[in-house]
């Protein structure tokens, strides 16, 4: 393996960043001298990282979709014009560099979290299909690493026609790893025979880089760590879009008050800047605002894993914050709304601690808090045992082996 392109990623979302880092680190451990290039949708200051990131954004996608990369003069002119409009030089020379990478790549590994399903628009699903089409034009193999798929019911008159396109493009992939049973069944229903069920990449892969291994400077940064043995709260803005916003907010506030009154040290950890406003709204409804500590900052995924490892358990709804906890044996009470949460918890025998956010009036959650307070050590040991079992095999090695067959 000489050159690998990783698509479907971004650096701002820490879950997506973690999937890229797991894949990058795993590949480099197998093929020490291979070149790994990230085609990233969003990345602030890509030069800060030890790996190469090229912008796979709305502009460059259109260039490759309409094959302007095959007309160097036009691609160069379009890049300059787009750069002037957006006041950036990030596209200077990028198209030629991406074109060269695609010509030389042994494989494109896509590490999207979720794009192809009716939880997103069909336009979102075409991003993944366009990635496959581009690789196909270069006669480059494609593997879709563990991610969510389906359901396939957008409710449009031409859904059947679109699904025919979906099947045609997905059939080109050497291997497709579905993260949940629901997604696996959706893909199999299309008649695909290249589908396999796999847990999330970040928990399947044992190696994960330290903070000093991903930045060029390698200098440790100042981090506000939570107190060991405390309880962490991690919200997700989507909770307030899918559930009743006022009811969810009130439930969170009641939970915080309950924990403070039980004598717990509680931290609100913001893993996304999008959640900051929600945090403050929730805290305004609590009776003990002064006893809840808020930690926020643009932390990397290795830093977040280290921070979350210090909690005895978390109340969380961001998928990869739960994954980060499970990597360290930290149990979670999960606010979820999709199969990805129940399937994730089931890998670790934690399905009894999943609460559907669409039913926030259910006081069952308070009983789960009491149970977790008593059982967090036993649950931690169970999680560690199941994690060890999951990591006995590597989905990256399996994917690489599939390419050789």
Secondary structure, DSSP 8 states (H G I E B T S, - for coil): --EEEEEEE-SSSHHHHHHHHHHHHHHHHHSTT-EEEEEES--S-GGGBSSEEEE-SHHHHHHHHTTGGGSHHHHHHHHHHHHHHHT--TTTTHHHHHHHHHHH-SEEEE--SB-SSTTS-HHHHHHHHHHHHHHHHTT-EEEEEEEB--------TTHHHHHHHHHHHHTT-SEEEESSHHHHHHHHTTT-SSEEE---HHHH------GGGTBSS----------TTEEEEE--TTHHHHS-HHHHHHHHHHHHHHHHHTT--EEEEESSGGGHHHHHHHHHT-S-GGGEEEEES---HHHHHHHHTTEEEEEE-SHHHHHHHHHTT-EEEEEE-SHHHHHHHHHTT-GGGEEEGGGTT-THHHHHHHHHHHHHHHHHHHHHHHHHHHTTS-HHHHHHHHHH-
